[in-house]
Amino acid sequence: MSRKKDLQVKIKRAFLFAFGLVFFLIPGQNEYLVVQAFYLPPQTRQLEFNLPMAPYPVNLASVQAPKTSARSVLVVDLDSAVVLHAENENAWVLPASTVKIMTALVSFDNYALDEILVVGKVSHLGQDMELLEGEEILVESLLYGLLVSSANDAALVLTQNYPGGEKAFIEKMNLKAQELYLNHTYFANPTGLDSDPNGNLLADYSYTTSLDLARLADWALKNPVFAKMVATPEIIVTDISGKIKHRLFNINILLASQPEIKGIKTGWTEEAGECLVSLVERNGKKIIIVVLGSQDRFGETIKLIDWIFANHRWINLAPSI
């Protein structure tokens, strides 16, 4: 009997062990094992800008850009925003009269083209359009003087007639530079002059980079009147009476010899060297070339143009997503 009872106990223990094993191994619905899952749509937001979808310039042969004497160089394809060549593009350099691009933009923002301004006392330093004290002249004519012949006296008249005078005008130039994210640019005056009549470097002078100037040029060219003015080889403007005439010649000699060049601004001082910001249009492609602190701004710009179109092809790149 004792053996029989022992056998029954062993059978019961084995059964309980098997039952417990099954109970723990088979999942049941309890608060530890049941997960409440709900579908949530993916979190997305609208981008506030459009990525450039234009054909991309590719240097298929990987030919190096020609060497230049410039302190800073930038070549950028406007439609795709691709930089084709850059050399010291973030280095601070003296901009000379390329400053007048911003002088023009602030003037466009604050004057009507048919507004009449009176010429006050202006010093005739460097390039000018020979304005006469007391002369009454349209803002449009002054802007032609500023952008075609790089006239310092035109810049001074535009700033002197601004509410608050020259100081307030310069403050507006620097404020607009901040608005355009020109983070490495500072304007000290509306002309770009960096030395006094005796040749001494000014205590306060403008500086910029070729990258900032390219951005500024791109923005300025969106104004069709500005674009027309900087592409003008020569023009005659007058005072409002028509008696005083000013014949203006563009310092950018490439406008006459290279039809594909559409402006935009020259600059030169002893300290800054030769400066040139150019818009090049060929076969529907638009290129900005900035050459600062050069010893041959026109010749080196031509070399860069030849290199661009001899070695680059514009390719449509399909998006991968």
Helices and strands as residue ranges (DSSP letters): H 2-25, E 56-59, E 72-77, E 82-87, G 96-99, H 100-110, E 116-118, E 136-138, H 139-148, H 152-160, H 165-179, H 210-220, H 224-230, E 234-238, E 245-249, H 254-257, E 261-269, E 273-282, E 285-294, H 297-311, E 312-315
